[in-house]
Amino acid sequence: MNMLEAAANAKKASIKLAASSTKVKNKALKNIAEVLVANKKMIVTANQLDLEQSEAEQLEAPLLKRLRFDEAKIDEVVAGIESLIKLDEPVGEVLLETELDDGLTLIKETCPIGVIGVIFESRPDALVQIASLCLKSGNAVMLKGGSEAKQTNKVLTELILRATDEAGIPSAWIYNLESRAEVSNMLDLDEYIDLIIPRGSNEFVRYIIEHSRIPVLGHADGICHGYIHRDADIKMAVDVAVDSKTQYVAVCNAMETLLVHRGIAKEFLPELVKAYAPFNVRIHGCEKTKMIIDCELATEEDWKTEYLDYEISIRIVDSMEDAIEHINTYGSGHTETIVTENAEKAKTFMMLVDSGNVFHNCSTRFSDGFRYGFGAEVGISTNKIHARGPVGLDGLLIYKYKLYGHGQIANDYAKGIKKFTHKRIK
């Protein structure tokens, strides 16, 4: 099947899927969870082939970590699916209801976007999460994972198709792209595909935007920041800085730059170095930082770098205003956190930092659709329209207006025979 046929079939399937009942969609999700558990060995075997191939090609360690899809990871995605099943039906929610006149009622109601093309990194768990979210929100999906996960993604797609077919979901609702040529073809299919969600580097996302007429939703780099204010609790600051950097380094919500107020730097930084020692974190510090701790001298490029490894840049700042300016200059609009005991300072920081996720006294690693209670996420958006932050079910929905009448005609209102009342009901 070529891309044109696949996209046309997905469009037809999306229309049927949009009308699928909650019972049918949840049954399909339950089937997916069960088939993944029942076929763990098959999935792990396919993943092992991908890992062996990638190791032979000397894929970097952080990317190998993303690629690994063992039984524990399978259990995690199954838990995400089970959480998704418990969420309320997202389609058909009434957002607004207005009586324009007696017997003429306008309703604004949520509905699926249609066909969504998702290009994502070499993380097989992302395929399951994305497919599950699209199914629950009534969207057809065309998926292209990293080539490193080719065998795993193929098996997962086949299992998901088997599970959803049994529940009565149109079989063309999901399609797994296997080559870059198919991606290029997909970008031209604006007649059938309604939204593209790319996950990858800044350059990659920019390429997608420049080479397609299809609307694009997503984020490029995950250059996340922590800021330790001068009145922060030292232990809390160390705990947050350690977790934000080391809990899982190969993800977009891991902290890459730490900003420290000069009033707390001499006390805080030595404690941080001790806490980072077991993880062998490589530190790039500004000149002021280097005067306090032993580290490499940071360059301008470090403030722009997403390391995705046990590596971090540290800068000492004179004020919170300097920290905010640094973040808004070098940040990617993803996730930032402030550690401070001053609630007013935190409020100001969270208001002025221009990012989709802004935290107070907690790790950047909480920036995640599953942790937010969305069931999972299809990606993180740094856009300022439609959806921002972790994109869960809400971000995969749009709305339509429905008008219910009893034979009313516009001419009566144009001539003044009738008048609008615009009575807001909801």
Buried (B, 14 or more C-beta within 10 A) or exposed (E): EEBBEBBBBBBBBBBBBBEBEBEBBBBBBBBBBEBBEEBBEBBBEBBBEBBEBBEEEEBEEBBBBBBBBBEEBBEBBBEBBEBBBEBEBBBEBEEEBBBBBEEBBBBBBBBBBBBBBBBBBBBBBBBBBBBBBBBBBBBBBBBBBBBBBBBBBBBBBBBBBBBBBEBBBBEBBBBBBBEEEBBEBBBBBBEBBBBBBBBBEBEBBEBBBEEBEBBBBBBBBBBBBBBBBBEBBBEBBBBBBBBBBBBEBBBBBBBBBBBBBEBBBEEBBEBBBEBBEEEEBBBBBBEBBBEBBEBBEBEEEBBBBBBBBBBBBBBBBEEBEBBBEBBBEBBBBBBBBBBBEBEEBBEBBBEBBBBBBBBBBBBBBBBBBBEBEBBBBBBBBBBEEBBBBBBBBBBBBBBEEEEEEEEBEEEEBEEEEBEEEEEEEE
